[in-house]
Structures are given as C-alpha cells and as structure tokens.
Amino acid sequence: QVQLVESGGGSVQNGGSLRLSCAMSKFRYATYSMAWFRQAPGKEREGVAAINDYDYTEYADSVKGRFTISKDNAKDTLFLQVDALHPEDAASYYCAAREGSLFGGALLVDRNYEYWGQGTQVTVSS
C-alpha cells in the first residue's frame, strides 16, 4: 500500500531553517496533489503548503515567503524548505497525498487527502 515517511525535523533557534522530506512509496498516479500540514499541541491541524501535478502551489498566509514546497518526481520525494522559523512554527509536520489535481484553497484542506505520513517534529527555541 501507499506509504509516506517524513524526515528532517529537529530543533532550531528562532530564525533558523530546516528541510523536511517526505519519501513516498507505491504512490503512482498521473494526477495528484501533495501537501504539508502541521499541528501544534492544543491546536487544529492546518495546511501550510501544497503542490499538484501541474506544479501549481498554494501556501498558508502565515508561511508565504518563508516556506517553499517542491517535489522530486524521479525520487518520489516531497520537500518543504522552512526558513526564518518562528517559535509559533513549532509543531509536528505531516505530509499528505491524494490522487487528483486540486487547486486553490482546497489544496490546504486536510479532509481532501487520503494518504498521510506519521509526522516529523519541529521545535523552535526563542
């Protein structure tokens, strides 16, 4: 079955950077959408960045200009470059994927995704 495995989380200082990766296995669709979500303790899960097979991208307002989503189709890997991290960015970060091309805000809605990884933790110290 489809498996998504995140890596790259860690502990950084305020203003630091990380590169999150999501290795995907057996995810073979001609049209697809992929996204990164995050969830902090006591808060709802929120979509932060997404991309589809057209390379259309969508970002949450809170991360625009700081986070960059990309994918390596040859390696079946999704990335999230996170720069200028703030303490409020601290959370568990999850990758998600689905068959079919979503656009606009629908890309950042968690119920639109079928496959999920287990998450990677990002901690930001002030």
C-alpha positions as CSV (number, residue, x, y, z in Angstrom):
1,Q,0.0,0.0,0.0
2,V,1.0,3.7,-0.3
3,Q,3.5,4.8,2.4
4,L,4.6,8.3,3.2
5,V,7.6,8.7,5.5
6,E,8.7,12.2,6.8
7,S,12.2,13.1,7.9
8,G,14.2,16.2,8.5
9,G,12.6,17.7,11.6
10,G,14.6,18.9,14.5
11,S,15.3,21.7,17.0
12,V,16.5,25.0,15.7
13,Q,16.8,28.5,17.0
14,N,14.5,31.4,16.1
15,G,15.3,32.4,12.5
16,G,16.7,29.0,11.7
17,S,16.0,26.7,8.7
18,L,15.2,23.1,8.1
19,R,14.4,21.0,5.1
20,L,11.7,18.5,5.6
21,S,11.4,15.4,3.3
22,C,8.6,13.0,2.6
23,A,9.5,9.8,0.9
24,M,6.6,8.2,-1.0
25,S,6.3,4.6,-2.0
26,K,3.8,3.0,-4.3
27,F,2.2,6.4,-5.0
28,R,1.7,6.2,-8.7
29,Y,-1.0,8.4,-10.1
30,A,-1.0,10.5,-13.3
31,T,-2.8,13.3,-11.5
32,Y,-2.1,14.1,-7.8
33,S,-2.0,16.6,-5.0
34,M,0.5,16.7,-2.2
35,A,0.7,18.8,0.9
36,W,2.4,19.6,4.2
37,F,0.2,20.1,7.3
38,R,1.2,20.9,10.8
39,Q,-0.3,20.5,14.2
40,A,0.8,22.1,17.4
41,P,-0.3,20.8,20.8
42,G,-3.8,22.0,21.6
43,K,-4.3,23.4,18.1
44,E,-6.1,22.2,15.0
45,R,-4.2,20.7,12.1
46,E,-3.5,23.4,9.4
47,G,-2.3,23.2,5.9
48,V,0.8,25.1,5.2
49,A,1.9,24.3,1.7
50,A,0.7,22.2,-1.2
51,I,1.6,21.3,-4.8
52,N,-0.1,19.4,-7.6
53,D,0.9,17.6,-10.8
54,Y,0.7,20.9,-12.7
55,D,3.3,22.3,-10.2
56,Y,0.6,24.7,-9.0
57,T,1.5,25.7,-5.4
58,E,-0.6,27.1,-2.6
59,Y,0.7,28.4,0.8
60,A,-0.9,29.5,4.0
61,D,-0.6,33.2,4.6
62,S,1.4,32.6,7.7
63,V,4.2,31.0,5.8
64,K,4.3,32.8,2.5
65,G,7.8,34.0,1.7
66,R,9.4,31.7,4.3
67,F,8.3,28.1,3.3
68,T,8.9,26.5,-0.1
69,I,7.3,23.3,-1.3
70,S,8.9,21.2,-4.1
71,K,9.0,17.7,-5.4
72,D,11.4,15.3,-7.0
73,N,9.4,13.1,-9.2
74,A,12.3,10.9,-10.1
75,K,12.9,10.1,-6.4
76,D,9.2,10.1,-5.3
77,T,10.0,12.7,-2.7
78,L,8.2,15.8,-1.5
79,F,10.2,18.6,0.2
80,L,9.4,21.6,2.4
81,Q,12.1,24.1,2.9
82,V,11.3,26.1,6.0
83,D,13.3,29.3,6.6
84,A,13.1,32.2,9.1
85,L,11.4,29.9,11.6
86,H,9.5,31.4,14.4
87,P,8.5,29.8,17.8
88,E,4.9,29.7,16.5
89,D,6.1,27.4,13.7
90,A,6.9,24.7,16.2
91,A,4.6,21.7,15.5
92,S,4.5,18.2,14.2
93,Y,4.7,18.4,10.4
94,Y,2.9,15.8,8.2
95,C,2.9,15.1,4.5
96,A,-0.3,14.1,2.7
97,A,-1.2,13.0,-0.8
98,R,-4.1,12.0,-2.9
99,E,-5.0,11.1,-6.4
100,G,-6.4,14.0,-8.4
101,S,-5.4,17.6,-9.0
102,L,-6.7,20.1,-6.5
103,F,-6.3,23.9,-6.9
104,G,-6.6,26.9,-4.7
105,G,-7.7,26.6,-1.0
106,A,-8.8,23.0,-1.5
107,L,-5.1,22.0,-1.5
108,L,-4.8,23.0,2.1
109,V,-7.9,21.2,3.5
110,D,-6.9,18.0,5.4
111,R,-10.1,16.1,4.7
112,N,-9.3,16.2,1.0
113,Y,-6.3,13.9,1.4
114,E,-6.3,10.1,1.6
115,Y,-2.7,9.2,2.4
116,W,-0.7,10.5,5.4
117,G,2.7,10.1,7.0
118,Q,3.4,9.8,10.7
119,G,4.9,13.2,11.1
120,T,8.2,14.8,12.0
121,Q,8.7,17.2,14.9
122,V,9.9,20.8,14.5
123,T,11.0,22.7,17.6
124,V,12.0,26.4,17.6
125,S,13.6,28.0,20.5
126,S,13.5,31.7,21.1
